[in-house]
Amino acid sequence: MKRTLIALAAVLMAAGCTADPEAETGTGGCEPAFTGALSGWADAGFSGALAIGDDCRAAFGLADGTAPNTDDTVFAIGSISKAFTAAAVLDLADEGRFALDDRAGDLLPGLEGPAAEATVEQLLLHTGGIEGAWGEDHRPLERDDAVAMLSAMRSAFAPGTEFLYSNAGYSLLALIVDEATGDYRAYLAEEILRVGGARIGGFWDGEPAAPGPRAVGTVDGAPAVQHGGFAGPHWALAGNGDLAMTAAELGAWTRDLFTGEVISPKATDLLLDTAFDNGDGSVELPGWVSVGPDLFGAPVITASGGGGDTGHNAVAAWLPETGTSVAVVSNSEAVVAGELVEAIAPALVSGEPIPAPEAAATVDPAELEAREGVYTLDTGGAFHVAATADGLEVAADGADAVAAMFASSEYTVEDVAAHEADVLALLDGETATGREEREAIEGDLGAIGGVELAGTAVEDGELRTYVQISAAEEDVLGWYALGEHGDVGAVSLGVEPPAFTLVPAGEGEYRPAGSAGAVLVSFEDDSLRVAGPAGTIEARR
């Protein structure tokens, strides 16, 4: 997140937005050199759209496999939806419907437990401390069931004392908006989803829907199956990740929000004054994160979302000193929105031309096909290798195989070991959260007979520990991503082993796409050798 914040600030300050005519197809209002350089990143796999300031617009790649992305293409914005929920809450507080120090339990009938004790302000800042099971994105969740799930949540710490990111907390805010107005969705559409008095965007699933052609995302290398047809009820995503719009609409709304056009100037001031200092140079705001000038010379306020089953990623930011907004959205996994601005930021900071992405080496398709097969380690794991149009796809089956492929600039070996230990402790039922999780699994699969570690990978920017669960009715592979307090941040059961795309790196050598070469995979006859931070191992076909 921190690198993305800095990168966004650089882009905002140096993108060179102008009022020039269109430089090329799919772009308009940007410096030709800027969009020309971005075209190279499109060739490397970026697919999406950008809106910088009032004039600079650019779109690259395909929306659905055939039609191109344009300024009118709609994307799911994921967790940036929280910024809209926060605006609705601040708008209602400004009208006197409730106060930020009101208890959630006083505003939502039927709410009990620690969630009822959290104040509106604490929910806005993720400092309410509530943790526990919450609904899955595209599974029906009725309003009453949502209130019951919230009531069953535990307290991770004294409210207001620490930070714990909470999707459930923002769904609780959506329920409070719903209770205060009579219809959460209608209120957002009529009062918050507006730019210059005109309606913008809408909901990805259900009504009122975001109008316009929709981008199809990418999930685990395949087209996403969530295109907006989920019938609901939608309370699992309500308030925390349910909105969709174009990049241009997101950028314009960001500008209008911080200039007092979406909510009143008084409510906007309240947004900026309601804060929790994270102690690392960043400050939590309702729906946003603010980073001061000490890091890169100018303050920036940003929000990001994505990584879910829509296969979209999005970043929005506001640069207060210049009054400039930015929105970047993407629908491919090769280069996602945050990675794009991170990659080009150093050049923008220095004033140098935007660098071209690293060119991939070419390789004979026959050579790729010759690498296919199952390569087995002496320790029991295996690599399943298949040829693709651009390289090799490798599924790492077993903890030893996954560990060999692990490389990250974000996480250490100690981080991985700690995460794996916490996941195993969770599934052993050592905590209340773990006992809840075991109960949920056994409700679907029968009694758990055993849990075996299957390795940890970094996917969508988070550690995911894979486990093989042996149960009475079925054995399944799944992964868990945990929060810093040991809560379940995300989970998926019935998945395939973690897969890595390998691109050519030299004669008989390959590296995972998107890596800086920390892991190198080489082939010779019937052997596969992986050299990386975990050491060097060899598997035989």
C-alpha positions as CSV (number, residue, x, y, z in Angstrom):
1,M,0.0,0.0,0.0
2,K,2.8,2.5,0.9
3,R,4.6,2.1,-2.4
4,T,1.3,2.5,-4.2
5,L,0.6,5.8,-2.3
6,I,4.0,7.2,-3.3
7,A,3.6,6.0,-6.9
8,L,0.2,7.7,-7.2
9,A,1.6,11.0,-5.9
10,A,4.3,10.8,-8.5
11,V,1.8,10.1,-11.3
12,L,-0.5,12.9,-10.2
13,M,2.4,15.4,-10.2
14,A,4.0,14.4,-13.4
15,A,1.5,12.9,-15.8
16,G,1.4,16.0,-17.9
17,C,-2.4,16.4,-18.4
18,T,-3.3,18.9,-21.1
19,A,-6.2,19.9,-23.2
20,D,-4.6,18.7,-26.4
21,P,-6.7,16.7,-28.9
22,E,-6.6,12.9,-28.8
23,A,-3.1,11.6,-29.3
24,E,-4.1,8.1,-30.4
25,T,-7.0,5.7,-30.3
26,G,-8.2,5.2,-26.7
27,T,-6.6,8.3,-25.2
28,G,-7.4,11.9,-24.9
29,G,-6.2,15.1,-23.2
30,C,-2.8,13.6,-22.1
31,E,0.7,14.4,-23.3
32,P,1.4,12.1,-26.3
33,A,4.7,11.0,-24.7
34,F,2.8,9.9,-21.5
35,T,0.2,7.8,-23.3
36,G,2.8,6.5,-25.8
37,A,4.8,5.2,-22.9
38,L,1.7,3.7,-21.3
39,S,1.1,1.8,-24.5
40,G,4.2,-0.2,-23.8
41,W,2.7,-1.3,-20.5
42,A,-0.4,-2.3,-22.3
43,D,1.7,-4.5,-24.5
44,A,3.1,-6.0,-21.3
45,G,-0.4,-6.9,-20.1
46,F,-2.0,-3.8,-18.6
47,S,-5.7,-3.7,-19.5
48,G,-7.9,-1.0,-18.1
49,A,-8.4,2.8,-18.0
50,L,-7.0,5.9,-16.4
51,A,-8.4,9.3,-15.6
52,I,-6.0,12.0,-14.4
53,G,-7.2,15.5,-13.6
54,D,-10.0,16.9,-15.5
55,D,-8.7,16.2,-19.0
56,C,-6.3,13.2,-19.2
57,R,-8.1,10.0,-20.2
58,A,-6.6,6.7,-21.5
59,A,-7.8,3.2,-22.1
60,F,-5.9,0.1,-23.1
61,G,-6.6,-3.6,-23.7
62,L,-9.8,-5.5,-24.1
63,A,-12.9,-5.3,-22.0
64,D,-14.4,-8.7,-22.8
65,G,-11.9,-10.5,-25.0
66,T,-13.1,-8.8,-28.2
67,A,-14.3,-5.2,-27.5
68,P,-11.7,-2.7,-26.4
69,N,-11.7,-0.9,-23.1
70,T,-12.8,2.7,-23.5
71,D,-13.6,5.8,-21.4
72,D,-17.2,4.3,-21.1
73,T,-16.2,0.9,-19.8
74,V,-17.5,0.0,-16.4
75,F,-15.3,-1.6,-13.7
76,A,-16.1,-2.9,-10.2
77,I,-14.2,-0.7,-7.8
78,G,-14.1,-3.1,-4.8
79,S,-13.1,-1.6,-1.5
80,I,-13.2,2.0,-2.9
81,S,-16.9,1.5,-2.3
82,K,-16.1,2.2,1.3
83,A,-15.4,5.8,0.4
84,F,-18.9,6.2,-0.9
85,T,-20.4,4.6,2.2
86,A,-18.4,6.9,4.4
87,A,-19.7,9.9,2.4
88,A,-23.2,8.7,2.9
89,V,-22.6,8.4,6.7
90,L,-21.0,11.8,6.9
91,D,-23.9,13.3,4.9
92,L,-26.4,11.9,7.3
93,A,-24.4,13.0,10.3
94,D,-24.2,16.5,8.8
95,E,-28.1,16.5,8.5
96,G,-28.4,15.6,12.2
97,R,-29.8,12.1,11.6
98,F,-27.2,10.7,14.1
99,A,-23.8,11.7,15.5
100,L,-20.4,10.1,14.9
101,D,-20.1,9.2,18.6
102,D,-23.4,7.4,18.6
103,R,-23.3,3.6,19.4
104,A,-24.1,1.4,16.5
105,G,-26.5,-0.5,18.8
106,D,-28.5,2.6,19.4
107,L,-29.0,3.1,15.6
108,L,-29.7,-0.4,14.4
109,P,-32.4,-2.4,16.2
110,G,-31.6,-5.9,17.0
111,L,-27.8,-5.4,17.0
112,E,-26.0,-6.9,20.0
113,G,-22.6,-7.8,21.3
114,P,-19.3,-5.9,20.8
115,A,-20.5,-4.6,17.4
116,A,-23.3,-2.7,19.2
117,E,-20.8,-0.9,21.4
118,A,-18.7,0.4,18.5
119,T,-19.4,4.0,17.6
120,V,-20.0,5.3,14.1
121,E,-16.7,7.0,14.0
122,Q,-14.8,3.8,15.1
123,L,-16.5,1.9,12.3
124,L,-15.5,4.5,9.8
125,L,-11.9,4.3,10.9
126,H,-11.7,0.5,11.3
127,T,-11.0,0.9,15.0
128,G,-14.2,-0.7,16.3
129,G,-12.2,-3.9,17.0
130,I,-14.9,-6.3,15.8
131,E,-13.8,-9.7,14.3
132,G,-15.5,-12.9,13.3
133,A,-17.1,-14.7,10.4
134,W,-18.7,-12.5,7.7
135,G,-20.6,-13.4,4.5
136,E,-18.9,-14.4,1.3
137,D,-19.0,-12.0,-1.6
138,H,-21.5,-13.6,-3.9
139,R,-23.5,-15.7,-1.6
140,P,-27.0,-14.5,-0.5
141,L,-27.1,-12.8,2.9
142,E,-30.5,-11.5,4.2
143,R,-30.6,-8.3,6.2
144,D,-31.7,-10.1,9.4
145,D,-29.0,-12.7,9.0
146,A,-26.4,-9.9,8.5
147,V,-27.5,-8.3,11.8
148,A,-27.3,-11.7,13.5
149,M,-23.7,-12.3,12.1
150,L,-22.6,-8.9,13.3
151,S,-24.1,-9.5,16.7
152,A,-22.1,-12.7,17.1
153,M,-18.8,-11.0,16.4
154,R,-16.1,-10.8,19.1
155,S,-14.0,-7.8,20.3
156,A,-10.3,-8.0,19.3
157,F,-9.4,-5.0,21.4
158,A,-10.9,-2.0,23.2
159,P,-12.8,0.1,20.6
160,G,-10.8,3.1,19.4
161,T,-7.4,1.9,20.5
162,E,-6.1,-0.1,17.5
163,F,-6.7,-0.5,13.8
164,L,-8.3,-3.7,12.3
165,Y,-9.5,-3.5,8.7
166,S,-13.1,-4.6,8.6
167,N,-15.4,-5.3,5.7
168,A,-18.1,-6.2,8.2
169,G,-17.8,-2.9,9.9
170,Y,-18.6,-1.1,6.6
171,S,-21.5,-3.4,6.0
172,L,-22.7,-2.4,9.4
173,L,-22.5,1.3,8.3
174,A,-24.5,0.4,5.3
175,L,-27.2,-1.1,7.6
176,I,-27.2,2.1,9.6
177,V,-27.7,4.1,6.5
178,D,-30.5,1.8,5.5
179,E,-32.1,2.2,8.9
180,A,-31.8,6.0,8.8
181,T,-33.1,6.4,5.2
182,G,-35.3,3.4,4.6
183,D,-33.2,2.2,1.6
184,Y,-29.4,2.1,1.6
185,R,-29.2,1.5,-2.2
186,A,-31.6,4.2,-3.1
187,Y,-29.9,6.7,-0.9
188,L,-26.5,6.1,-2.3
189,A,-27.9,6.3,-5.9
190,E,-29.9,9.5,-5.3
191,E,-27.6,11.4,-2.9
192,I,-24.0,10.2,-3.2
193,L,-23.5,8.7,-6.7
194,R,-23.5,12.1,-8.3
195,V,-21.1,14.4,-10.2
196,G,-22.2,17.9,-11.1
197,G,-25.8,17.0,-10.2
198,A,-25.8,14.0,-12.7
199,R,-26.1,10.4,-11.6
200,I,-22.9,8.3,-12.1
201,G,-22.1,4.6,-11.8
202,G,-24.2,2.2,-9.7
203,F,-24.0,-1.3,-8.2
204,W,-22.1,-4.1,-9.8
205,D,-24.8,-6.6,-8.8
206,G,-28.5,-5.7,-8.5
207,E,-30.3,-2.4,-8.9
208,P,-29.7,0.4,-9.5
209,A,-27.0,-1.0,-11.7
210,A,-24.0,0.9,-13.2
211,P,-25.0,1.5,-16.9
212,G,-22.7,0.9,-19.8
213,P,-20.5,-1.8,-21.2
214,R,-18.7,-3.9,-18.6
215,A,-15.2,-5.2,-18.4
216,V,-14.7,-8.9,-17.8
217,G,-12.0,-9.4,-15.2
218,T,-9.4,-12.1,-14.8
219,V,-9.3,-14.5,-11.8
220,D,-6.5,-17.1,-11.6
221,G,-5.7,-16.8,-15.3
222,A,-9.3,-17.3,-16.5
223,P,-12.1,-14.9,-17.3
224,A,-14.1,-14.0,-14.2
225,V,-17.6,-15.5,-13.9
226,Q,-19.0,-12.6,-11.8
227,H,-20.3,-10.1,-14.4
228,G,-23.0,-8.5,-12.3
229,G,-25.8,-11.1,-12.4
230,F,-25.8,-12.1,-8.8
231,A,-29.5,-11.7,-7.6
232,G,-28.7,-11.2,-3.9
233,P,-29.6,-10.4,-1.2
234,H,-26.4,-8.4,-1.3
235,W,-25.6,-7.6,2.3
236,A,-22.3,-9.4,2.3
237,L,-20.8,-6.8,0.0
238,A,-23.1,-3.9,1.0
239,G,-21.1,-0.8,2.0
240,N,-17.7,-2.5,1.6
241,G,-17.3,-3.5,-2.1
242,D,-20.5,-3.3,-4.1
243,L,-20.1,-0.3,-6.5
244,A,-19.0,0.0,-10.1
245,M,-18.3,2.8,-12.6
246,T,-15.9,4.1,-15.2
247,A,-12.5,5.5,-14.4
248,A,-13.6,8.9,-15.5
249,E,-16.6,8.8,-13.2
250,L,-14.4,7.6,-10.3
251,G,-11.9,10.4,-10.9
252,A,-14.6,13.1,-11.2
253,W,-16.3,11.9,-8.0
254,T,-13.0,12.0,-6.1
255,R,-12.5,15.6,-7.2
256,D,-16.1,16.6,-6.3
257,L,-15.9,14.8,-2.9
258,F,-12.8,16.7,-1.7
259,T,-14.1,20.1,-3.1
260,G,-17.4,19.9,-1.2
261,E,-19.6,19.1,-4.2
262,V,-20.8,15.6,-3.2
263,I,-21.5,16.3,0.4
264,S,-21.5,19.7,2.1
265,P,-18.2,21.6,2.7
266,K,-18.9,21.1,6.4
267,A,-19.3,17.3,6.0
268,T,-16.1,17.3,3.8
269,D,-14.2,19.0,6.6
270,L,-15.6,16.4,9.0
271,L,-14.2,13.7,6.7
272,L,-10.7,15.3,6.8
273,D,-10.8,15.9,10.6
274,T,-12.0,12.4,11.5
275,A,-8.8,10.4,11.7
276,F,-6.7,7.7,13.3
277,D,-2.9,7.9,13.2
278,N,-1.5,4.5,12.2
279,G,1.9,5.6,13.5
280,D,3.8,4.8,10.3
281,G,3.4,8.1,8.4
282,S,-0.2,7.3,7.3
283,V,-3.5,8.4,8.8
284,E,-6.8,6.6,8.4
285,L,-9.7,8.7,7.2
286,P,-13.3,7.5,6.6
287,G,-12.9,5.4,3.5
288,W,-9.5,6.7,2.7
289,V,-5.8,6.7,3.8
290,S,-3.8,10.0,4.0
291,V,0.0,10.1,3.8
292,G,1.8,13.4,4.7
293,P,4.5,15.2,2.8
294,D,7.4,13.7,4.7
295,L,7.4,10.6,2.5
296,F,7.5,12.2,-0.9
297,G,7.2,16.0,-0.6
298,A,3.4,16.3,-1.0
299,P,0.4,14.9,0.8
300,V,-1.9,12.4,-1.0
301,I,-5.2,10.8,0.0
302,T,-5.9,7.4,-1.6
303,A,-8.2,4.4,-1.6
304,S,-7.8,1.1,-3.4
305,G,-9.8,-2.0,-4.1
306,G,-9.9,-5.3,-6.0
307,G,-8.6,-8.8,-5.8
308,G,-12.0,-10.3,-5.5
309,D,-14.0,-12.6,-7.8
310,T,-14.8,-9.8,-10.2
311,G,-11.2,-9.9,-11.3
312,H,-10.9,-6.1,-11.3
313,N,-8.5,-3.7,-9.4
314,A,-8.9,0.0,-8.9
315,V,-7.0,2.9,-7.3
316,A,-8.3,6.4,-6.6
317,A,-6.3,9.4,-5.2
318,W,-6.5,13.1,-4.4
319,L,-3.6,15.4,-4.3
320,P,-4.7,18.4,-2.2
321,E,-1.9,20.8,-3.0
322,T,-2.7,20.8,-6.7
323,G,-6.4,19.8,-6.6
324,T,-5.8,16.9,-8.9
325,S,-7.6,13.5,-8.9
326,V,-6.6,10.2,-10.4
327,A,-8.4,6.9,-11.0
328,V,-6.8,3.8,-12.4
329,V,-8.8,0.6,-13.1
330,S,-7.7,-2.7,-14.6
331,N,-9.2,-6.1,-15.6
332,S,-6.1,-8.2,-16.2
333,E,-3.7,-9.9,-13.8
334,A,-0.6,-9.3,-15.8
335,V,-0.2,-5.7,-14.7
336,V,-2.9,-4.5,-12.2
337,A,-3.7,-0.9,-11.5
338,G,-1.5,-0.5,-8.4
339,E,1.4,-2.2,-10.1
340,L,1.3,0.1,-13.1
341,V,1.7,3.3,-11.1
342,E,4.3,1.6,-8.9
343,A,6.4,0.6,-11.9
344,I,6.4,4.0,-13.6
345,A,6.7,6.2,-10.5
346,P,10.5,6.4,-10.1
347,A,10.9,7.8,-13.6
348,L,8.1,10.3,-13.0
349,V,9.8,11.5,-9.8
350,S,13.1,12.0,-11.5
351,G,11.7,13.6,-14.6
352,E,13.0,10.8,-16.8
353,P,11.0,9.1,-19.5
354,I,8.7,6.4,-18.4
355,P,10.6,3.1,-18.7
356,A,9.4,0.4,-21.0
357,P,8.5,-2.9,-19.3
358,E,11.1,-5.6,-19.4
359,A,10.9,-7.3,-22.7
360,A,10.3,-11.0,-22.5
361,A,12.6,-13.4,-24.2
362,T,11.1,-15.4,-27.1
363,V,11.1,-19.1,-27.2
364,D,10.1,-21.8,-29.7
365,P,6.6,-23.2,-29.0
366,A,8.1,-26.7,-29.5
367,E,10.5,-26.1,-26.7
368,L,7.7,-25.1,-24.4
369,E,5.8,-28.2,-25.3
370,A,8.9,-30.3,-24.6
371,R,8.9,-29.0,-21.0
372,E,5.4,-30.3,-20.2
373,G,4.9,-33.0,-17.6
374,V,4.7,-33.8,-13.9
375,Y,8.1,-33.3,-12.1
376,T,8.2,-35.0,-8.7
377,L,10.4,-34.1,-5.8
378,D,12.1,-36.7,-3.6
379,T,10.2,-35.1,-0.6
380,G,6.8,-35.9,-2.2
381,G,5.7,-32.6,-3.8
382,A,5.3,-32.1,-7.6
383,F,5.3,-29.5,-10.3
384,H,2.7,-29.8,-13.0
385,V,4.0,-28.0,-16.1
386,A,1.9,-27.0,-19.1
387,A,2.8,-24.9,-22.1
388,T,0.9,-21.7,-22.8
389,A,1.1,-19.2,-25.7
390,D,3.7,-17.0,-23.8
391,G,5.5,-19.4,-21.5
392,L,4.8,-22.1,-19.0
393,E,2.1,-22.6,-16.4
394,V,3.4,-24.4,-13.3
395,A,1.1,-25.7,-10.5
396,A,3.0,-26.3,-7.3
397,D,1.5,-29.3,-5.5
398,G,2.7,-29.8,-1.9
399,A,4.3,-27.6,0.7
400,D,7.9,-28.4,-0.5
401,A,7.0,-27.4,-4.1
402,V,5.2,-24.2,-3.1
403,A,8.1,-23.2,-0.8
404,A,10.6,-23.6,-3.6
405,M,8.7,-21.1,-5.7
406,F,8.3,-18.5,-2.9
407,A,9.9,-15.1,-3.3
408,S,8.7,-11.8,-2.0
409,S,10.0,-8.3,-1.3
410,E,7.1,-7.8,1.1
411,Y,7.3,-10.9,3.3
412,T,10.2,-12.7,5.0
413,V,10.6,-16.4,5.6
414,E,9.8,-15.7,9.3
415,D,6.5,-14.0,8.2
416,V,5.6,-17.2,6.2
417,A,6.4,-19.5,9.1
418,A,4.3,-17.4,11.5
419,H,1.4,-17.2,9.1
420,E,1.5,-21.0,8.5
421,A,1.6,-21.6,12.3
422,D,-1.3,-19.3,12.9
423,V,-3.4,-21.0,10.2
424,L,-2.7,-24.5,11.6
425,A,-3.5,-23.2,15.1
426,L,-6.8,-21.7,13.8
427,L,-7.8,-25.0,12.1
428,D,-6.9,-26.9,15.3
429,G,-9.6,-24.9,17.1
430,E,-7.2,-23.2,19.5
431,T,-9.2,-19.9,19.4
432,A,-12.8,-19.0,19.4
433,T,-12.4,-17.9,15.7
434,G,-10.8,-21.3,15.0
435,R,-13.6,-23.2,16.6
436,E,-16.1,-21.2,14.5
437,E,-14.2,-22.0,11.4
438,R,-14.0,-25.7,12.2
439,E,-17.7,-25.8,12.9
440,A,-18.4,-24.1,9.5
441,I,-16.2,-26.6,7.6
442,E,-17.7,-29.6,9.4
443,G,-21.1,-28.3,8.6
444,D,-20.3,-28.6,4.9
445,L,-17.8,-31.5,4.7
446,G,-18.3,-33.6,7.9
447,A,-15.9,-34.2,10.7
448,I,-12.4,-33.1,10.1
449,G,-9.9,-35.9,10.3
450,G,-6.7,-34.0,9.6
451,V,-5.2,-30.8,8.3
452,E,-1.9,-30.8,6.3
453,L,0.1,-27.8,5.3
454,A,0.3,-27.4,1.5
455,G,2.5,-24.3,1.3
456,T,2.2,-20.5,1.3
457,A,2.2,-18.1,-1.7
458,V,1.8,-14.4,-2.2
459,E,-1.3,-13.8,-4.3
460,D,-3.2,-10.5,-4.8
461,G,-0.6,-8.9,-2.4
462,E,-1.4,-11.1,0.6
463,L,0.0,-14.2,2.1
464,R,-2.2,-17.2,1.4
465,T,-1.4,-20.5,3.3
466,Y,-2.7,-23.6,1.5
467,V,-3.9,-26.5,3.5
468,Q,-5.2,-30.0,2.6
469,I,-8.3,-30.7,4.8
470,S,-9.3,-34.3,5.2
471,A,-13.0,-34.6,6.2
472,A,-15.6,-37.3,6.5
473,E,-17.4,-36.5,3.3
474,E,-14.7,-35.0,1.1
475,D,-11.0,-34.0,1.1
476,V,-10.4,-30.4,-0.1
477,L,-7.6,-28.0,-0.8
478,G,-8.1,-24.5,0.5
479,W,-6.2,-21.4,1.4
480,Y,-6.4,-18.9,4.3
481,A,-5.2,-15.2,4.5
482,L,-5.2,-14.0,8.1
483,G,-5.4,-10.5,9.6
484,E,-2.8,-9.2,12.0
485,H,-4.9,-10.3,15.0
486,G,-5.3,-13.8,13.7
487,D,-8.8,-13.2,12.3
488,V,-9.8,-14.8,8.9
489,G,-9.2,-12.1,6.4
490,A,-10.1,-14.3,3.4
491,V,-10.6,-18.0,2.8
492,S,-11.4,-20.2,-0.2
493,L,-12.0,-24.0,-0.1
494,G,-12.1,-26.4,-3.1
495,V,-9.3,-24.6,-5.0
496,E,-6.5,-25.8,-7.3
497,P,-2.9,-25.7,-6.1
498,P,-1.1,-22.3,-6.4
499,A,0.0,-21.8,-10.0
500,F,2.8,-19.7,-11.4
501,T,3.3,-18.3,-14.9
502,L,6.9,-18.7,-16.0
503,V,8.3,-16.5,-18.8
504,P,11.6,-17.2,-20.6
505,A,14.7,-15.7,-19.0
506,G,17.4,-17.2,-21.1
507,E,18.6,-20.5,-22.6
508,G,16.5,-23.2,-20.9
509,E,15.7,-20.8,-18.0
510,Y,12.4,-19.2,-16.8
511,R,11.3,-16.9,-14.0
512,P,7.9,-16.3,-12.5
513,A,6.1,-13.4,-14.3
514,G,6.2,-10.1,-12.4
515,S,9.3,-11.2,-10.3
516,A,12.7,-9.6,-10.4
517,G,14.5,-12.9,-10.9
518,A,14.6,-14.0,-7.3
519,V,13.4,-17.4,-8.4
520,L,14.9,-19.1,-11.5
521,V,13.6,-22.3,-13.0
522,S,15.8,-24.3,-15.4
523,F,15.2,-27.5,-17.4
524,E,17.6,-30.1,-18.6
525,D,16.3,-33.3,-20.2
526,D,13.9,-34.8,-17.6
527,S,14.9,-32.6,-14.7
528,L,13.5,-29.3,-13.4
529,R,15.6,-27.2,-11.1
530,V,14.3,-24.3,-8.9
531,A,16.8,-21.9,-7.4
532,G,15.5,-19.2,-5.1
533,P,15.5,-17.8,-1.6
534,A,14.5,-21.2,-0.2
535,G,17.6,-22.8,-1.8
536,T,17.9,-25.1,-4.8
537,I,15.8,-28.2,-5.4
538,E,15.5,-30.7,-8.3
539,A,12.5,-32.6,-9.5
540,R,12.4,-35.4,-12.0
541,R,9.8,-36.0,-14.8
